[in-house]
Amino acid sequence: MKLLAAGAHLSLRPRDGEPVTVRCDSVAQRAWSRTAAAHGPDGERWFLKQFVTRSGHPRGDLFEAERVGAETGRAVFRRLRVLTPVAVAKDDLLLAYPWHDLTPFDELLRADPQGFAASYPAALRAAAHDLLGSRDAELLAGLPEKRADTAVLGVGVVFKGLEIRNLAVCPGSDQPVAFDLGRARRGPLEEAGARLFVSAALLDWGRPVTRFARGPQEALMALAWEHLQAVVTKESCLRELDHQYRTRLRDDGWTYGRARHARRAVVRAVGGRYARQVRQFVTSR
């Protein structure tokens, strides 16, 4: 596997047409993937995503799940615009997307609160509409199953990455954009809705610490609950909240010794209080 590197040239194979060679301009390593901004021979810009972990471990399973998930999302959703790869380098576990100037909602909340307030309700409505539409039997055909027999609100498409932080705004367009949808399965509709609601409730989790310490904003939770009401249950939201809290408590694979203990202490103290406030909101509905 050829890792993404600044200045490196890579050959991409589009779905249609001849291979194209792009040059990486900048590279960033995430926990589960490596990303790059690149440009092509005519100056066109690309976003590249390579499925290799921080430790250099290839994740072909995630590569395939995201490729299929994006295609499924494009077929399922109508009000959300789904970013799909237009070229691949399969041997290098690389997906290539046309460049878009996107601002995810978690970033928008911090950088442009007024822009966030104007766009947030519409994104929630679009997501709820498209989740309800995903109950179509034809769309569900062929997807692997995930606890579909426990569904309360019906069976729909459950994407691992359909969260508020994976929804974005794009300049010049009123249509919310969805990206990094990940694995798609056939499962309880309320599980997909709960993932969206809890991710909205956790928008203030993390940094800056002052925002984290204040806890969740009830107004943001109230809007999410209002617009997602048809696709959530109290029980599904509480289960998802517990799952997300446990995940964040354990998410310290890159800290060691005292730093790991300090981080877990902060998550238990500040994060525990934050999670209790979200739980109180849900149980009071």
N, C-alpha and C positions, 0 to 999 in steps of 0.2 A: 504493500500500500504506500502510495506517495502522499505524504502529509501536506496539507496546505501550509504555505510559507510565503511571506511577503516577497514579491518579485518573481515568484515561480510562475511558470506557464503550464496550463493544463488543457487537455483536449476534452471537450464535452460533446456528447452525442444527443442532439435534439430529438424529440419524438418524430419530427418530420424535417427532412433536409440533411445537408452535409455536416460533418463534425466541424466545430468551431473552437478555436484556441483562444483562451482568455488569460489575462495576467492578473495575479493577485496584488491588490494595493495594500491591504492591511488585514491582519489576522487576529482573532481573539479565541482563546480557549475557554470553554465552559466545562461544567462538570461532566456532561454526557455528550458533548459535541464540540466541534471546532468550526468556526465560521470565518468568512472572509468577504470583503468587498472587492470586486474585480471589474475589469473593463475588457471589452472585446475589440476586435480589429477595427471596427468603425466608431469606437468610442462609447458604444452602448455599455451601460452599467449592469452588473450582475450581483446577486447575493448567493453565496455558496455555503452549503452546510454539509460538513463531513461527520460521520457518526463514529467518532473515536473519543474515548474518555480522556480525562486529564492525565491518567497513568499510561495512555497509549494503547488501551485495550479496544479492539474493533468491535462495534455493535451492529452487526448485520441485521439482527432482529429489529432494532429500532429504525434502521434505514428502510427496511421493507414496510414496517408498520406505518411510518410517516408517509411514505409514497402512496400506499393504498388508502390511508386515512384521508389524505388530501383529495384524492380522486373521488372517494366516497362522499366527502363533504361537498364537493362541487356538484355531485349528482343529487344530493339530498336538500341542500339549502337553497333558498330563494332570496331571502332578505339579507342574509349575510353573504358577503363576497369572500370566497375562499381562495387563498393563494395556493397555486399548484405548481410543482416543478415543471419546467419546459425542457429540461435536459438533464442527463445523468452521466456519471462516470462510475459504473457499477463496481468495477474492480477496486476503486478507491472509496467506495461507500459514500458517494458524493451526490447531492441533489443541488440543482441550479435553478434559481428563480430570477425573473426580471427584477431589476431594482425598483422598489417603491419607497417613497418618503413616508414612513408610517410612524405614528406615535401611539404606543400601547396605552391602554387606559390607566394602568398604574403609574406610568411616567406622566401622563397628561394631568392626573390629579395633583401631582406635585409641581409641575412646571406651569400649568395653565388652568387653575381652578375654574375660571369662567368657561373656558372651552370644554372642560370636563362636564360641568353642569349642563351645558347645552347638548352634549352628545350622549351622555350616559343613559338617560331613559330610553332613547330611541334604540340604542344597542341592546338593552334588556328586552324590549318589545320584539325586536327582530329575532333575537335568540330564542325567545319563548315560542314565537310563531313557527320558526323552523324546526324546533324540537317536536312540537305537536304534529307538524307535517311529516316527520320522520317515522311516524307509526304506520306508514304505507307498507303493506305486505310485500309489494314488489321491490321496494327499496331495501327491505330487510333480508331478502333472499340471498343466500350465500355467505352471510356474515357469521362468524363464530358466535356462540351464545354465551351470555354471562348472567346467570341467575334469573333468566327470563320468567321462570315459573313463580317467582316471588313478586312479580310486578303488581302494583296497586293501581297505577294510572294508565296501564297499558304498556306494551312493548314498543320501544323505539330504538334509534341508533344512539349508543353511548360512546362518545369520544373521550379518550383518556385526557386529552389536553384542551377540551372546550371549557376554558376558564376566562374570567374577566381580563386577566393579564395577557391572554392570547387573543384579545380583541383589540382593534386599533382604529384610529381615524386616519384618513388620507386627505391631504389638501386638495380642495376642489371637488370633493365627493361627499355626499351625505350618507352613503352606504357604508355601514360598519364592515371592517375587514377581519376575517378570522385566519389565523396562521398556527402552525405547530399543533394541529389537531391530534396527531398521533394515532394510536390504534383505535379502530372502530369495531364495536361489537353490538350484537343484538341483546338488549337488556332492559331493565325497568326504566321507564321514562323518568320517574322521580329521582333516580340516581343521577341522571344527566342534569336535571334541574337543580338538584342539591349541590352538585359540583359548582355550578354557576353561582348559586346564592352564597355559598360559603366563601368562594373566592372573592366575591364582592364584599362580604363582611370582613375579610382579611386584607383589604386594600391598604390599611394603615399598619399592617404587621411589618416589623423589621426596622428599616431605616427611613428617616432619621429617628433616633431613639426617643426624642421628645414626642414625636407623633405616635410612636409605638406605645409609649408609657401612658398617653391619654386614652388609649383604647379605641374601639371601633366607633365610627360616627353613626349614630342611630338613624340620621336622615338618609344616609346611603343604604343602610340595611332596609329601612322602610320602603324606599323606592324599589329595591331589588325584590323584596317580598311581594309588593303590589304587582309588579309586572311579571313575576315568575310564578304567581300563585297557581296557575293551571298546571304547572309541571313540577311542583314540589309537595312534599308532606313534611310535617314536623319531624317525624321519625327519620326520614331520609336525610334531612338537614343535620340532625343531631348525630347520626352515624358518620356522616361526612366530616363534620366538625371534629369529632373524636379522632378520626383517621388523620386529618390534616395536622392536628396538634401532635399526635404521636410521631408523625413523619418529621415535623419540624424539630421536635425534641431530639430525634436521632440523627438529624442532618448535620453531622459534625465530622464527616469523614476526612476533612482536610485540616482539622485542628488536633492538637496533641497535648498531652500532659495537663498543665495548669490551665492552658487556654481552653481546652475542651471542657474541663470542670467549670470554668468561669462562664462559658457560653451556656452550658446546660442550666446553671444556676439562674442566669438571666431569663432563659426561656421558661423555666418553671415559675419564677416569680412574676415577671412582667407578662409573659405569654399566657401563663395560667390564669391570671386575672383577666386578660383580654378575652380568652376563650370562655370564661365564665360569663362575661357580659354578653357575648354572642349567644350563649346557651339561654340566658335569661330572656333575651329578646325573642328567640324562637319559641320557647315554652309559653310565653305570654300571649302569643298570637291566637 
